[in-house]
Each structure stands twice: as structure tokens, then as C-alpha cells.
């Protein structure tokens, strides 16, 4: 009898997307093995180069060495290129190059862009990509221009000021968290203008590209009946509330501890900056090792939430957190549906929110258990802080990253990778194709609680 033809397993768009991010990390790793990337006499191990590649592609900012003491000027340019690659997105950057070359964008590529930016339909994804790249470059260029002029007061030459301005603008907008000062923004603790511009750049990178596009359409609207989407309303409201609550909680805890001796505006700006930066930015204007354990745990909570969907940041994302809180509030009041801003939320989005939260919680818990075994010198609070920083692609550190064992570094790399590609994409990658069952069983109630 003739043999049946073997069925070839076609990779899903989710699996392809994750594969492309693996390829991007591999390519970045190769670039970071070029000897000219590092200063003369500096040697970096294979694991440390891989860790830096994952951290840059995932725009996290966690490092196992000091960037300013390790990287050459050429190496810093390479690092910026990798940061841009991670911020724009692997498929997006590739597609943008194809557009420039005049190539046709097929259905498969459109599907991958749709998944990379958490979109629900294929219509308009190429236009969305063009707008994202344009907006991101305009924000970075504007930030670099302002910061270069501002940095001139700190450096002897315009060349140094421009170099720091460009690097800081890109690192802030991409929420990369890398710095070439060797001490983040701590030397500029009382430079409120620099902190304000940095906070704006971090927010613009983390608020979500669809939000920025809608704001642009609103400012230059041709249709007077223009209205913001539910996504934009939920995202901005949640982001704003978390910023205010974060600022107040940090002020409340630290005013009588590490902030003691500061004047009121110094306390306020320090609290504001770390409330925003903990969401994904990773930069600091104050030595976070001086914060109390209560603040460290609270910052870990903010990093666990992370930034908004379709942004440069990671974590469970703001909309996931918002939908979970709204559902609990409505359920406590006897309602199983969520109505907000004149719209009703799909139940499937509620299910996805809780799936993401539960999976993220187990990932953090298991990672904490592993690091408690592999890093006996670190405290539980330090490990939780470091793990949530990696998962939320925030980049803040209590100083234990550079002392991690090889096993600990691989755990952190996995968390940074998952934080960048998103838990939904990672979950679908493991599951393969989504097949609808041909039949359903009778439903039966289960006692809960």
C-alpha cells in the first residue's frame, strides 16, 4: 500500500514571532562579541554578552557590568541600535525595511505585525506600523535635541553633550534604562528639568503606540465627531491612577525614612520619578538600595504591572490589571459584566486578563524559589525586586544582578524575554494552533469559594 504523505506541522504566527525574537537576540549576541564593542583590555564572558543582548532586545536595562566602564563609543552605538530594534519590534522593523525597498507585504507578515502589537484585526496594520516608527523617531529626535542643549552645561564640548543627549533620549523613550553615566541619573538628583523631560519620554514610550496615534489624530483631526477608543481611555486612566497612587505611597513610606532631610520639592520629584520609572523605565535619581523594604515591595508591585499593551514595556500590562480590578469590583456588587465609558467589555478579555495574572504570578513565584536556592547571599526582597524588574522589563536593581550565578542569569534572561514578547504570545507559542472542539459537553455548576 502506498504510504500516506507525512503532514508537515506549520508554525503558528505566535511561534514565528517568538522565533524571530530568538533570532534577534542571537544576532545581537554576535554583535556584542565584536572586540571593538568593548574598551581595550576589557573581557566579557559569553554568558554576560548573552545577558546584555537579551536585556537590550527586551529593552530592560539590567546589566551585569557598568556600561560606561565597559563599552567603547562604538559599542554604545551598537547598544543603541539593539535598543531601537527591541523597541520598534522585530517584525515591524523588518517590514519597515521591506516597505522602503518597495516590497509587497503579504498576509503572513501582516499577521505577525498584528500579534506583535496586540491588534485584533489585519486591516490597517501596515499603516499602523508606519505611524509607530514615525512617532517614535520624532519623539526621540525631539528629546535628543532638548537634552543635548541641556547637557551642554555639564560637559566641556558640544560633542559630549550631544552624545549624552542622544543616548539618554533613546534609552528613555525605549524604556531601556541603560545609562552611560555609570550611576543612572543620581548625579542629576536636583536637576528637575532633566527629570521632567525624562519622565515625559518614559511615559510616551510606555503609554502604548495606539494611544499616541489617537492623540495625534485628535490634535490634527479632520472629523469633528472623533472619539477616543475604549482602549485609550482605560490605558490612560489606569496609567494616571497608578502614577498618582505610586507617588503618594512612596512619599508616605519614605518621607520619614530615606527622604528625611530633603526639602518638599526634592521628596516630590524623587517619588514622582520612581513611580513612573518603576513601570518600565528603570532609571533612578536616588539610590534605591536606601529605600525601605516596604517601598521595595511596592516598587516590585508596580514593575509586575508594567506598562501598557502595544508599548515598549513588559509586565502583565495596565489593561490586564484594570480589567481584573474592575471585574472584582463589579462581581462584589452582584454584576458579572463590566460596563465602562458607555461600552461593555468582552468576557474573553476578562478570561485573558486572569490567565495572564495567574501565569505571571506562578512564573514570579517559581523564579523566586529557584533564585533563593542559587543565590543564597541575596535576601528574599532583593530577589523579588530583581525578578519583577526583569519580568516588567523595568531594569531597576538592588545591586545583585552583577553577582548572579550562571543559573540565576538564565532565569532572569527567560523572564526578560517573556516580558518583551508578552505572556499571551508566549502562552500561544507553547500551545500551538487554536482548534475549536467539534462538540460540547453538558454544563454543570461547581461550588466556588
N, C-alpha and C positions, 0 to 999 in steps of 0.2 A: 504494500500500500504506500502511496506517496506520502511523504512527511508533510505535516501541517506547517505552513510558514510561521516562523517564530515572530511573536508580537514584540515589536520594539517599544520600550517604555519611553514616552515623550515627556521631557521635563516640563513641569508647570511653570507659568510666568514667575511665581514666587521663588521656585527653586533656581530659575535662571538668574533672577535679580540677586539672590544671595551668592550665587556662584560668581557673578560679576564683581561683587564687593570683595570676595576672596581674591580674585584676580587683581583688583586694585591694591589690596594690601600686599600681595606678592610683588607687584611692580614697585610699590613704594619701598618695600624692604630692599629690593635690588638697588634702588636709587640711594638709599641710606647706607649701603655698603660701599659706595664710592669713596675712596680715601680722601678726596678733596672736600667732602662734606664736613669733615672734622678738622679741627685745628691741628697743627703739626705736633706730633708726639702724643696725641690723644688716641687711645684704643677703646673701641666699644665692642662688646661681645655680640654674638649673633642674636641671643635672646633679647638683649637690650635694644638692638636695632629693630627687631620684630615688634617689640612692645611699643616703641616710638612710632612705627609705621601704623599699627592698629590705632594708637591714640590719635594720630593725625588724621587718618581716614575717617575715624568716627568723630572727629572734631571734639575730643575730650580734653586734652591738655595735661593729663597725668604723665609725668616723666620720672625716669629713674636716674637722671643726671641733670645738671644745670645747663640749660640751653646756651646761655651766654658764654660759659666757660668751655663748652664742648664743640659747638658748631662754628664753622668758618662763615664768612659772609656769603659764600656760595651755598653752603649748607642751609643757611637761613632762608635763602631764595627757594631752594628745593622744598623746605618745610612749608613755606607759604603756598607753593604750587599744590602740594598734597592737601593742605587745608582747604584750598579752593575746590579741589576735586571732591573732597568729602562733603563740603557744604552744598555745592550745587547738585551733587548726586551723580553716581556713576553713569546711569543710563541717560540722564539729562545732558551731561557733558558730551557723551558720545554722540547723542542725537543732534546736539547743537553743532558739532563739528560736521556732521553729515549735512545739516541744513546749509551751512556755509559753503560746503562743496557742491551744493545743488542736487544732492541725492534725494530719492523719494523715501519717505518714512512709511514703512509698512505697518500692518496690523499688529504684528508681534512686538515691534518697538513701541507702538502706542500703548499696548497693554502694560509693558514694563514701566513706562513713564507714569501711567495711571497708578500702578501699585506703589512706585517709588514715592509718589506724592499723595498717597492715600485718597485718590479720587474714586468716584463711584461709576463714572461713565467715560467712554472713549472720546466723546465729542469735545473738541477744543483743547486737547491735551498738548498739542504742538504749540498752539498759540499761548497756552499757559506757560509752557517751558520758555518760550521767547521772552515773555513778560518777567518771569522769575529771574532769568540771567540778567536782563536789562536792569531791573530794580536793584538786584544785589550789587552789580557793578557800580551803579550810580551812588548807592549808599556808601560803599567802600571808598569810592573816589572822593566823595564829599567829606567823609570822615577823615581820610588821609590828608586832604588839603587843610582842613581846620586844625588837625592835630600837628601837622608839620610846622605850621606857623606858630602854634602854641609851644611846641617843644624847643623852638629856637632859643627861648630864654634859659634853657637848661644845658644847651650844648654850644660848643665854640664855633662850629661850622654849620652851614645850611645842609650839607651832605648828611651829617649825623642826625640832624633834626628831621629831615625828610625820611631817612631810613627808619627811624623810630616811629615816625608818624604813619608810614605805610604799613609797617609790621603790626603796630598796635591797632590800626583801623581794621585790617583784615582779621586779625586774631579776635577782636571784639565782635565784629559783625558775624563771623562764622561761629562765634561762641567757642572758639578753640581753646582759649585760656592760656596759650603759650605766651611767654614774655622773653624779651632779650635784655631785661634789666638785671636779671638774676634774683630779684626779690619782688616780683609782680609789681603792684602799684603802691607798695608800702612806702617807698621813698616820697611818694606824692600824696601822703595821707591828708594834707591840708590844702591840696590843690583841688578845690571844689569844681572848678570849670572842667578840668580834665576828667574828674569822676562823673560829672553830669553828662559830658559827651560820650564817655564810655558806657554809661548806663543806657543812654538812648540807642547806641549801636547794638548793645546786647539785646535789648527789647526788640528792636527791628529784626534781628536775626532769629529770635526765639518766638515771636508772636504768631508766626505762620505766614507763608507766602500768599495764600488765598486772601488773608486779611489785608495784607499790604496792597494787593491788586484791587480789592474792593474799595479801599481808602483812596487809591489813585483814581479809580472810576468815579468815585463820589466827588472828588475835588475837581475833576475835569469832565463832569457828567454832561451828556447831551440830552439825556432823558430826564425830565423833571420829576418823574414818578419813580426814580431809582430808590431801591430799598436794600439795606444790608441783609445778608443771609443769616439764618439761624446759627450757623457755624461761627460766623464772625461775632455775633452778639454774645454767644456763650463763651467763646475763647477770650474776648477782650474783658468781659465781666469777671470771669474766673481769674484771669491773669492779674487784673487790677485788685481784686479782693485778696488774693494770695500775697501780692506785693504789700498792701497796707497791713494785713494781719502779720506778715513776716517782719515788717519794720517795727510794729508795736511790740511783738513778742521779744525780739532781740533787745529792744530798748528796755523793756520791762525786766528782763533777766540780767542784762549786763550793766545797767546804769549804776548798780551798787557793787559791781564786781570789776570786770576788766575795763569798763568805761569810767571808773572812778577817777576823778581828777580832770576829765575832759570838760570843755565848755559845751553848752547845749547843742550848738550847731555842729560841733565835731561828733557828738554822740549820734545826732540825727542822720548825718551823711554816712557815717560808718554803718549804722543799722540799715539805712536805705540801700546802700551799695551791696551789702552782703545778702539782703533779702532778694535782690534782683540777680546777683551773680550766682547765688546758690541754685537757681533754677536751671542753669546750663552754662553760664559764662565762665565760672571757675577762677576769675581774678579776685584778688584781695587787696584791700587798702589797710589791713590790720592783721597782725599775726594771729591766725585762727587757733593756734595752739594755746593761746591765752584765754580763749573762751571757756566758759564753764561747761561741764558735761551736759547740762540741760540744754544749752544752746547748740552744742554739737549734735545732740539727738534731734533737735528741732530742724537744724540745717540738713540733717540726713533725710528727714521727712520731706523737706522742700525739694531736695535733689531726687528723691524717689519719685515725686510727682513729675518733675522735669518741666519741659517747655510744651509748646502747642504742637499738634499734628502738622505735617507738611512744613516743618521748620528745620533748622539746623541742629536742634537739640534732641535729647533722648528722654528716658523715663517712661512712666505709664501715660503721660501727657495730660494736659489740663482738661480736655473734654472728657476723658475717661474718669477722672476724679470728680468732675462736676456732675456727670450723669449718675455716678454711684451715690453721691450725696443727695441729689435731687430725688432719686428713686427711694432711698431710705426715708427721706422726709415725707414724700407722698404716701409711702406704704404705712408709715406711722399714723398718718391721717386717714387711713382707710381707702386710699386710692392706689390702683395698680398701674395707672397710666401717668405719663409726665407731660403736662401742658406748660409751655413756656413761650413768651413773646408771641402769643397768638398762634402757636404751632404745637403739634403733638409729636413726641419722639417715637421712632420705631422701636418695637420691643427687641428686635435683633441687635440694635445698638446698645441696649441695656445689657443683653447677654454678653456681647463682645467686651463691654466695659468690665464686667465682673470676671470674665475669663482672663483678661489681661492683668487685673489686680491680683487674682489668685495665683496665676503663674509667676508674676513678678515677685510676690511675697515668698513663694516657695524657692525661687531662684536665689533671692537675697538670703533666706534662712539657710539653705544648703551651702551657699558660698561662705557664709559666716562660720558655719560649722567646720568647713574644710580649712579656712584660714586660721581658726582657733587652734587647729592641730599643727598646721605648717608654720605658723608664726607665733610661737609661744611667748615671745618678748613683747608682743603688742597687746593692748587691752581690748576688751570687747567693744567699747565705744569707738576706739580708733579703727577697728576692723569694720564695724558697721558704717562708719563715716566714709571709709575708703571704698567700700563695696557700693554704697548708694551713689557715691561720686562717679564711679565707673559706669554703673548702670544708667544713671541720669546724664551721662556724658558731660558732667559738670567740670571735673578737673581739680576741684578743691582737694587739699590733702593736709592731714595732720602730721606729715613728715615720715610716714612709714613706707611709702611706695618704693623709695630707693633702697630700702633694706629688705624688701620682699624676697622670699626664696623663689627658685625657678618655678616650683609648683604654684606658688601664690601669684606669680606674674601671669601664668597661663590662665588661671581663674579670672583674673582681672581683665585679660585680653578678651576672653569669651564674653564677659559682661559688657565691655565697651562695644564689641561687635554687635551683640544683640540689641543693645541700647540704640545703636545707629540704624540698623535695618528695621527695627520695630518688632515688637513681640508678636503682632498679628502675622506679619510676613514670615517670621521665624517659625511660628506655630504651623502655618500652612506648608512651610517647607518640609517639616517633619511628617506632616500628614499626607502630602501628595495631592492628587486630584480630589475635588469635592464631588462625590456622587450622591444623587438623590436616591433614597431607597425606593424600590418598586411597590412597596406596600407598607401599611402602618398597623401596629397592634392596638387593641383597645386601650384607652387611657384609664389610669387608676390613681386616686389621690394618695399621697404619702404624708404622714404626720411630720411636721417640721417644728423645731424649737422645743 
